């Protein structure tokens, strides 16, 4: 499994990314993070991955290729657990989240990619 995590800071807020990650994993509310439009984001992911089989409310499987992923959300974050998912698919998820101004935090490295592509 490969984890991707996304959140958005309030203006002028900068926190320790790994501590934010750990708090969000525990589904804690983090002061300094914005509330995300979770339903809108899930609808967007569903639209982008409409060719994939929707296994349940928050899980998609690629029937014509490799990979599957599950989205776990809190009001402040979107976490995507990727299973055998190709890099181009993960990049597509990152692009969707950039539409919502939520850069990727990659806990495997650990690194947050705050430089948003314009």
C-alpha positions as CSV (number, residue, x, y, z in Angstrom):
1,X,0.0,0.0,0.0
2,X,1.1,3.6,-0.7
3,X,-0.5,6.5,1.2
4,X,-1.2,9.9,-0.2
5,X,-2.5,12.6,2.1
6,X,-3.9,16.0,1.3
7,X,-4.9,19.0,3.4
8,X,-5.0,22.8,3.1
9,X,-3.6,25.3,5.6
10,X,-5.3,28.5,6.6
11,X,-3.6,31.7,5.3
12,X,-0.4,32.4,7.1
13,X,-0.4,29.1,8.9
14,X,2.6,26.7,8.7
15,X,2.8,23.6,10.9
16,X,5.0,20.5,11.2
17,X,3.7,18.4,8.4
18,X,4.4,15.1,10.0
19,X,2.6,16.1,13.2
20,X,-0.4,17.2,11.1
21,X,-0.3,13.9,9.3
22,X,-0.2,11.9,12.6
23,X,-3.1,13.9,14.0
24,X,-5.2,13.5,10.9
25,X,-4.5,9.7,10.9
26,X,-6.1,9.7,14.4
27,X,-9.0,11.7,12.9
28,X,-8.2,14.6,15.2
29,X,-9.2,18.2,14.4
30,X,-6.1,20.3,13.6
31,X,-6.1,24.0,14.4
32,X,-4.9,25.9,11.4
33,X,-6.3,23.6,8.7
34,X,-9.2,24.5,6.5
35,X,-12.5,22.5,6.3
36,X,-12.6,20.8,2.9
37,X,-15.6,20.3,0.5
38,X,-15.3,16.5,1.0
39,X,-18.4,15.6,-1.0
40,X,-17.4,17.8,-3.9
41,X,-13.9,16.3,-3.9
42,X,-15.3,12.7,-3.8
43,X,-17.6,13.6,-6.7
44,X,-14.7,15.0,-8.7
45,X,-12.6,11.8,-8.0
46,X,-15.6,9.7,-9.1
47,X,-15.9,11.8,-12.3
48,X,-12.1,11.5,-13.1
49,X,-12.2,7.8,-12.5
50,X,-15.5,7.0,-14.1
51,X,-14.0,4.2,-16.2
52,X,-13.0,2.4,-12.9
53,X,-15.3,0.1,-11.0
54,X,-16.6,1.8,-7.9
55,X,-16.4,-1.0,-5.3
56,X,-18.1,1.0,-2.6
57,X,-18.7,4.6,-1.6
58,X,-15.0,5.4,-1.2
59,X,-13.2,2.7,-3.2
60,X,-12.3,2.3,-6.9
61,X,-10.7,-0.6,-8.8
62,X,-9.2,-0.6,-12.3
63,X,-10.7,-3.5,-14.1
64,X,-8.8,-2.8,-17.3
65,X,-5.4,-2.3,-15.7
66,X,-3.5,-2.3,-12.5
67,X,-4.5,-0.9,-9.1
68,X,-7.2,0.1,-6.7
69,X,-7.5,2.9,-4.2
70,X,-9.6,3.8,-1.2
71,X,-10.4,7.4,-0.1
72,X,-10.6,8.0,3.7
73,X,-11.7,11.5,4.6
74,X,-12.0,13.8,7.6
75,X,-13.5,17.3,7.4
76,X,-10.0,18.6,7.0
77,X,-8.2,15.9,5.0
78,X,-8.3,13.4,2.1
79,X,-6.2,10.3,2.5
80,X,-5.9,7.9,-0.4
81,X,-4.6,4.4,0.2
82,X,-3.3,3.0,-3.1
83,X,-3.0,-0.7,-3.8
84,X,-0.8,-1.7,-6.7
85,X,-1.6,1.6,-8.3
86,X,0.6,3.0,-11.1
87,X,2.4,6.3,-10.8
88,X,0.3,7.9,-13.5
89,X,-2.9,7.1,-11.5
90,X,-1.4,8.6,-8.3
91,X,-0.4,11.7,-10.3
92,X,-4.0,12.0,-11.5
93,X,-5.2,11.9,-7.9
94,X,-2.6,14.6,-7.0
95,X,-3.9,16.7,-9.9
96,X,-7.5,16.4,-8.7
97,X,-6.5,17.5,-5.2
98,X,-4.4,20.5,-6.6
99,X,-7.7,21.7,-8.1
100,X,-8.8,22.1,-4.5
101,X,-5.5,23.7,-3.5
102,X,-4.5,20.7,-1.4
103,X,-0.9,19.7,-2.1
104,X,0.3,16.2,-1.5
105,X,2.0,15.1,1.7
106,X,3.8,11.8,1.0
107,X,4.4,10.1,4.4
108,X,6.7,7.5,2.9
109,X,9.4,10.1,2.2
110,X,8.1,12.2,4.3
111,X,7.6,15.3,2.2
112,X,4.9,17.9,1.5
113,X,4.7,19.3,-2.0
114,X,3.6,22.9,-1.3
115,X,4.7,24.2,-4.7
116,X,1.4,24.1,-6.5
117,X,1.5,23.8,-10.3
118,X,-0.2,26.8,-11.9
